[in-house]
Each structure stands twice: as structure tokens, then as C-alpha cells.
């Protein structure tokens, strides 16, 4: 029988695991390869780079995780509807 994936809201305690999942996902991204050219340290550097953003999203309560056997294996983070998004929305001609 296949293990169940559990989806739930992430907490600050999940931050290290979320950083690692996202670092693995973005490690080969061309921007990351350019900004962090050392392949041997890119995974850790990518996790560190993404960390402040992860923590801001967590503080806003906008991060969900997929857990498999209790481990974070997937992440979904949603941008909060804050002033920056409202300014961009107005700049696009929308009220």
C-alpha cells in the first residue's frame, strides 16, 4: 500500500525543510546557476538565498506543504495581497 501524502499549512518549524525542498527544485535553474556558480555549494547557497522569502511567506501564513511519512516533500507558497501587489495591479490599469 502506498503511503499517504498529507497536505497542511506550514509553520515556522518547517522553514529548514521548506528551504531544502525549494533549493533542490531551483538548484539547476539558470538564474541560480548564474548567481551561484559553484556547483558544489549551490544547494546550500540556494537554501540560504531563499530563506528570507520563505520566512516572510510563513509569517503571512501563506505556505502549505505536502508531507510524506512526516517529511516535507512539496511546497506551495502564495504571495500575500499586500501593498506591492496592489501597486502593480493599479499600474496595470485596474482599479
N, C-alpha and C positions, 0 to 999 in steps of 0.2 A: 504494500500500500504506500502510495506517495505521501510525503509529509505535506501538511497544510501550510500555506502561506497565510500569515496573519497581517492584515493592514491596520495600522493605527496611527494616531497623532504622535509625533516625535516629541521628546523632551530634551532639555539641555544635557542630560546624561548620555544621550545618543550622539552628541556632537562628534566625538572622535570617530565613531563608526561611520557616520554620515560623510565626514571628510574623506575617509578612506574609500568608501564606495564611489564618491564623486571623483576622487583623484584617479582611481582605476578607470573610470569612464572617460575622463578628459586627458589622460596621460599622453595619448597619441594624437590629440587634437593639434592641428598645425600651429595655432596661436600658442599653445602651451609648449610645443617643441621649439618654437622660435624664442619665446620669453624665457624658457627654462631649458637651455640647450644640452645640459649634462644629463644624458640618459640614465646614468647610474643613480642620480639623486632626484630625478624628476618626480617620481611618485611622492616622496616626502615633501618636496618643494611645492608640488601642486596642492597637496592636502593643506599645507600651511597657507598658501595663497588663497585658497577657497574658504579657509576657516572663518575669517571675519564676516564674510557674506552668510555663511551657514548660521553663524551665531545671531546675526540680525534677523534672519528669517525665522529661526527658532524663537527668538524673543517676541516676534509678532504672532507666533502660533500658527504659522503657515507652512509647516513641513509635516509630511506624512511619510511613513516608512513601510516597507514590506519586510517582514521577518520570516525567516525560515529556521526552524529549530532554535528560535530566540535570537538569532544573528540578523543584523540589518543587512539585507541583500539588495534593496532597491530604495530609491528616494524620489519624492515629488515635492518640490518647493514652489510656492506660489507667491508672486510679488504682492506685497500689501498695497492697497489702494491709498497711497499717500500723496503728499504734495507734488512729488516729481511726476508721478503718473498723471495727475490732474493737469499739470502744466503742459505735458506732452499732448494730452488729449485736447486741450484748448488750442494748442499750436497747430493741430491738425484741422482746425476749423469747426470742431464740435463744441457744443456748449459745456 
